[in-house]
Each structure stands twice: as C-alpha cells, then as structure tokens.
Amino acid sequence: MRPPSVTQPFPRTIDGAKKYVVSATLDAVDGNTELLTGDLRANVERLKAAPGKGLYTAGVTLATTLAGWGLIDEYTFVVRGGGGDRRATAVRRGA
C-alpha cells in the first residue's frame, strides 16, 4: 500500500480523505470526519476490517499505541527536519 503521492498538493489530498479524530475531550467534529470515542483499540480494529485502501496515522503517541497493540501492518516513514519527538524509538524497542 502506498500513501498518496507526495507530488500531489497536500490540501487536495487531505481534503478528499475520510478523517478520524481520536479524542477524549471533543464532543463533535465536522466535515468529512468521524470522532472516535470509547475503546480506541476496538474502533481501530473495526476500521481495519472495513473495505478501503488502508489507514494512515501521524503523530508518535497514537502510532506507538497502535504498534503496541499489533495494529500496524506496514510502516512508511516521512522524515522532516527539526527536533521532533524521540518517543518513536519505543516502536523500535517494542515498548
């Protein structure tokens, strides 16, 4: 599975994609977005079982949690300059 082409403008790619927001504090979201509340693991398992081209995540905290549950099938890393968050090393260590 390949992520959307890096040559395609980001706004067009993200605007057309179905989005899922994980939050314990939001009551509602708008647009082409679904709010995931309650059991995160069950929600992600439901989404993975649904037809489609796959799910993409950004952010170290969510990705590390999903990896710990064995819910990530494939990794594609996008590296940008800057300090970043070093918690991603926990994925490599299996923490």
C-alpha positions as CSV (number, residue, x, y, z in Angstrom):
1,M,0.0,0.0,0.0
2,R,1.4,3.4,-1.0
3,P,0.5,6.7,0.7
4,P,-1.0,9.4,-1.5
5,S,1.6,10.7,-4.0
6,V,4.0,13.2,-2.5
7,T,3.7,15.2,-5.7
8,Q,0.0,15.9,-5.2
9,P,-0.7,19.0,-3.2
10,F,-1.3,18.2,0.4
11,P,-4.5,20.2,0.8
12,R,-6.2,18.4,-2.1
13,T,-5.1,15.0,-0.6
14,I,-6.2,15.7,2.9
15,D,-9.5,17.4,2.0
16,G,-10.6,14.4,0.0
17,A,-9.7,11.8,2.6
18,K,-12.0,10.5,5.2
19,K,-10.6,11.5,8.6
20,Y,-10.9,10.1,12.1
21,V,-10.2,12.1,15.2
22,V,-9.2,10.4,18.4
23,S,-10.2,12.5,21.4
24,A,-11.4,12.1,24.9
25,T,-12.4,15.8,25.1
26,L,-14.2,16.7,21.9
27,D,-18.0,16.3,21.6
28,A,-18.3,16.7,17.8
29,V,-16.3,17.2,14.6
30,D,-17.3,18.5,11.2
31,G,-16.7,17.9,7.6
32,N,-15.5,14.5,6.3
33,T,-14.5,13.4,9.8
34,E,-15.7,10.8,12.3
35,L,-15.0,11.2,16.0
36,L,-13.6,8.1,17.6
37,T,-14.6,7.8,21.3
38,G,-14.6,5.0,23.8
39,D,-12.5,1.9,23.2
40,L,-9.7,3.0,20.8
41,R,-8.5,-0.5,20.0
42,A,-12.0,-1.7,19.1
43,N,-12.5,1.4,16.9
44,V,-9.3,0.8,15.0
45,E,-10.0,-2.9,14.6
46,R,-13.4,-2.0,13.2
47,L,-11.9,0.5,10.7
48,K,-9.2,-2.0,9.6
49,A,-11.9,-4.7,8.9
50,A,-13.8,-2.3,6.7
51,P,-13.2,-2.2,3.0
52,G,-10.9,0.5,1.8
53,K,-7.3,1.3,0.9
54,G,-5.9,1.5,4.4
55,L,-5.5,3.9,7.3
56,Y,-2.7,6.4,7.8
57,T,-1.7,8.0,11.1
58,A,0.5,10.8,12.1
59,G,2.0,11.5,15.5
60,V,4.2,9.4,17.6
61,T,1.8,8.8,20.6
62,L,-1.0,7.3,18.5
63,A,1.3,5.3,16.3
64,T,3.2,3.9,19.3
65,T,0.0,2.9,20.9
66,L,-1.3,1.2,17.8
67,A,2.1,-0.6,17.2
68,G,2.0,-1.9,20.8
69,W,-1.4,-3.5,20.1
70,G,-0.1,-5.0,16.8
71,L,-2.5,-2.9,14.7
72,I,0.1,-1.5,12.2
73,D,0.6,-3.7,9.2
74,E,3.1,-1.5,7.3
75,Y,5.3,1.4,8.1
76,T,6.1,4.4,5.8
77,F,8.3,7.0,7.5
78,V,8.3,10.6,6.4
79,V,11.2,12.4,7.8
80,R,11.3,16.2,8.2
81,G,13.9,18.4,9.7
82,G,13.7,19.6,13.3
83,G,14.0,18.2,16.8
84,G,10.9,16.0,16.6
85,D,9.6,13.7,19.3
86,R,12.0,10.9,20.2
87,R,9.3,8.6,21.6
88,A,9.3,6.9,18.2
89,T,12.3,4.9,19.5
90,A,9.8,3.0,21.7
91,V,8.4,1.4,18.5
92,R,11.9,0.0,17.6
93,R,12.4,-1.3,21.1
94,G,8.9,-2.9,21.1
95,A,7.8,-0.9,24.2
